[in-house]
């Protein structure tokens, strides 16, 4: 039987104490931690499956003095708050009924039955915490070795149970998959793409942002368009522009950003961007940034002027989307305009609208000249209102 490599996280003392509290044979590692360890990737979250009902899990953790919270008690999930980080413990389950959006589950005691309700074979690998032996009922190890993302059992049935699995499939394909992709999975996703319309916009938005945040999502997004999936959730998308942005990010050494990449998928239309942000239930800050990115034009921008007027992150978005160099922003801090309205009044300009107009005009000149020091700004003020400035520092 295959075994999980012994790595740092599998040797954690707090995890040993957790399994001791659950009792012999009452817990196994499952899901992403197992998959990512086998792939040599960094493990972020650890999930445990158990045949114990949630109330029994809580009682045993309490008895062992392990802090815990019932984070998803209706679905059988209890989170143990360990020194090395939180661990979700979920009771084995089987589906009673599903409608594509939510499932009614019953607790179970059969490991294989629990594995059978999961989405992909590479996510249905269970590991004994003592021996590190891997239980694999559906060929997940072979699929992982081949970098093949494959639904457990009938792909269409898995999707009918939870329509979001269509988007999860493409996210996993972008992260782990190789080419050619699994034919049955793609056919099922294409055939049932219209079911995505029954999901909440927030769930779709979150899944899309997760996909766009991966290192290289462009080929997968293009494939979603070819299969008619992308048009169901983002009919306004222009997939070819995403690939151009990814090249710019990689060439100029900029980390992937899902919001910037969403902007690349959209035409330069601010009102449309705001509509998409609302559709995906993005935050107000995200909505504003997406709208600013959509306000781009084909004209080249001055990098530092853009950063001053919009902000560094927003300027970075616009420059990369336009294929411009971001080098002028390296190690550059956005300066503060070195003149106040009160100084203009003291220089002889009557308080009122004229002060604001003068301030804006001087600020525009200061930006156009490349942010010169205060002495130059004062000289500009003398040109506008040549009366000597009193108490000039």
N, C-alpha and C positions, 0 to 999 in steps of 0.2 A: 504493500500500500504506500502511496506517495505521502511525503511528509512536508510540512511547512518548514522552511529554514529557521533555525534559531537565531533571532535577531534581537536587538535591544528591547523592543517593546514586549516581546514574548517572555522576557525574563524579569519583567517588573514585579516587585514584591507586592505592590498594592493589588495587582491583578491576581496574584496567587491567593491573597487574602480574600478577594472577591469570590473566587471559585470554591475556596474552602468554606465560605459562608453559605454558598448555594448547595454544597454537598457533592459527593462523588457522582459523576455522570450527569449532573444537572445543568451543565452549561457547555457551550461550544462557541468558538469564534465563528463569525459568518460575515459574508459581504465584502465591502471595500477593503478592509484591512487585510484580509486573506488575499484577495485579488492583487492588490498593489504590492504586497510583500513578494508574491511570486513573480511580479514584473520588475522587482528591484526599485520600486517607487517609494517616495516618502509617504508614510502612513499618517493621516491626520485624525481620523475618527475610528474608534473601535466599537464594534457592535457584538453583542452576545445574544445567543438564542438559548432558551431554556424550556423544558417541559413543565416547569412549575407554574402554577397560576400566579397572576400579579400579586394578590394578597399574600401568598406564601413567600414570594420574592421579598416583598417589603418586610414581612415579619422576620425573615432570616437575616436580612441586611441590618435591621434594627438591633437584633440580638447580637450581631457581630460588631455593633458600633459603627457601621458604615452609613454615612449620611446619604439620603436618597430623596428624590422627588418624583411624584407620579406624573411625568410629563405627557404621557399618552395612555393613561390607564384604561380608557375605553377600548383601545387597540392592543392592550397588553404590554405597554412599554413603561418601564421604570428606569430612571437615570440614577446611577450610582455616582456620587461625587467623590472621586478618588484623588489622591495627591498628584498623580500623573495626568489628570484630566478626566472629564466626565465620560462614562461608559453607558451606553443604552443597552438595557436588558429587555428583550421582548419574548413573550411567551409564544411557543409554537402555535401556528394557526392554520385553519383551512377556511376557504371562502364558502359562505352560506348562499350569498347572492351578490351580484354585481350589476351595475347599470352603466358602466363606462366612466363614471365620475367618482363614485365611492363604492366601497364594498362593506357588506355586513359579514363579519367573521365570527368564527367560534374557536375557542382555544382547543388545542390538540396536544397529543403526546408523541406523535410519530414524526421523526426527523425528515423522512423522505416526503411525507405529506406537506410539511412546511416548505420544503425546497421546491415542490411542484408548483406552488402558487407564486413563486418569484418570477421576475421578468426574463432575465437572460441567464444562460448557463454559467457564464463567468462570475455571476453574482450569487450562485447557489452552491458554493463550496464551504463546507463546515469543517472546523479543525478542533480536535481534542486538545484542551489546554495543557495536558500533562505530556502526552506522547507526541503531540503535533501531527498526528495522523490525519490525513485529509479524507473526508467523505465526499464523493462525487458521483451523484446518481444520473447525471444528464450529459456527461461528456464535457464538462466545463474546463478541465485541465487540457484536453486536446484543443479545444477552441481557443484557450488562452495562448497555448503554444503557437497556434496558427494565426493569432490576432484576428479571430473570427467572432463577430458579435452575432449571436444567434438566440432567438427566443426559445424558451423551454416549451417543448411540445408544439402544438399548433399555433403558429404566429398570429393568425387571425383571431383565434380564441383569446390569446393573451391580450390583444389590442381591444377586443370587445369588452374585456373585463375592466380595462383602464385605458381610455383613449390617449392619455398623456404619454403612454408608452411609445407612441409614434415619435414624439420629440425626444424622449429619452433614448430611443434607438439611435437616432442620428447624432445625439450628443456622445453616446458611447462609441459610435462608429468613428466620429471625429477624433476621439481621444485614444481609442485602443485599436480600432479596426484597420485592416489592410485591404488591398484591392486584389481581386474583385470582391465586392461585398456579398453577403449572403443573399442569394436570389429570392428565397422564400420570404425573408424579412422585408426586402424592398417591395416585392409584389404586394404583400399584405399592407404595408404602409401606404402604398399608392392607392390600393383599392378602398381603404378605409379612411383616407385623408379627410373626407368631409365630416367625419365624426369629431374632429378637433373643434368644430364650431360649437359643440355642446359644452366645452370646458370654460371655466372662468378665464377672463382675460388676464387676471393676475397670475394664474398658474402658467398660462402660455408665456407671458412676459418673463417670468422668472426662469423658465426653462430655456427660452431664447437667449437671455442674457448669460446664462451658464454656458451655453453652446458658443456664443460669440466671444466669451472670455478665454477659450482654449487657444493654444498656440497657433494652430492652423485650421480655422473653420471654413475657409473659403471653398475648398473642393466639396465639402459636405453640404454647404448652403447651395452651391450650384446644383448638386445632385437632388436636393430637396425641390429645387425649382423644376428640374427636368421631370420629376415624378409627380408634380402637381400638388406637393405638400405645402410648399412655401406660399403659394397663392391662397391657401385656405386661411392662413394666419397673418400674412403680410403681403397682400396683393400689390402694394405699391413698390415692393422691393426691386432693386436693380442689382442682381448678384455680381455682375462683372466688376463693379466698382469696389467691392469688398477686397477682392484679390489685389487690386492696386494699392489699397491702404495697407494691407498686411506687408506687402513688399517695402513700402515706405517705413513702416515701424521697424521691420527687421534690419533694413539698410542703415537706418539712423539710430538704432539701438534703443528704441522706445518700447517699454513693456506693453503687452496687449491690454486694451481697454474695451470692454463690451459696449459701453455707451458710444464711444467714438466709432466703433465698428457698426453699430446700429445706424448712426448718422451716415456712414458710407453707403449703406444699403438704400438710403432714401434720397430722392431728388432734392436739390437745394430749394426747398419750399418751407419757410418758417411755420406757416399755419398748419401745414401737413405734419410737420415734426411735432408740433404741440398736440395735434390730434392723436398721433401715434403714442406719444408719452402718456396721454390720458387713457388710451385704449389698453396699454400695458400696465397701467396703474403705477407709473413711475413716480418718484418723489418730486416735490416742487423744484428742488435743486437740480435733479436730473432733467426735468422738463425744460428748465431754463437753459441748461448747458446744451441739450439737444437742439433747442431752437436756435441758439447762437451758432452752432455748427452748421445748421441748415441755412443760415443767412449768408453763407459764403458765396463768392462770385468767382468768375474766371480771371479777374484781375489779380496780379500778385500783390501780396500784403507786405508791409514793413513789419518784420517780426516783433521788434521791441515796441513799436507803436501799438500793435495789436495786443500785446501782453499788457500794456499799460491801460488800454481802454477796456479790454474784456476780462483780463485775468490770465495768469500763466497757463492754467489747464485748458482754458477755452482757446487761447492762442495756439497752443500745441495742436489741438484738434484741427483748427482751421488750416494751419501750415501743412500738416501731414495729409489732410484731405485734398489739398491743392498740389501736393507733391513738392512743396518748398522745403528748403533747408531750415532746420531748427537750431543750427549752430549759433546764431546770434543770441540765443537765450541761454546758452551754456554759462553757468556761474554768474548770471546777471540777475540782480535783484531789482524789482520794480521800484523806481524812485518815487518820492513824494514831491508834488509840485511846490516849489519853494516860495510861494507868495500867497498872502491871505487877502481877503476882501477889504479888511480894515486898513491895510497898507495903501490900497488904491484910494480909499476915501481920504486918508491922511495926505495923499499926494495931490489932492485938490479936486477929485471927481466926486460930485454930489452923490450921497447915498441914494440907492434906488436901483432900478433895472439896469442903468448904465454900468454900474459896478459889476454886475454879473456878466454883462456882455463883454466888458473889458477883460475880466478874468478869463472868460472862455477863449477870447481871441489870443490873449497872451499864452495861455496853456497850449493852444493849437500851434503857435509859433515855436514854443519850447519843445513840443513833441517833434515838429518838423525839422528842427535843428539838432535833433539827437539828444535831448535832455541835457543841455549845458548847465553849468553851475548857477547859483543864485545871482552872482554879479552880472551875468549876461541877462537874466530875467529883469533885473532892476534897470539895466540899460534899455531893454525893450519898453519898460514902463515909462522911462524918460522920453522915448520916442513918441509914445502915445499921448502922454501928458507931461510936457517938459518942465512943469513947475518943480523945483527942488523938493526932494523928499526929506522931511524932518525926522531926526532921530533914526537915521538909517543905520543898522548895525554893520 
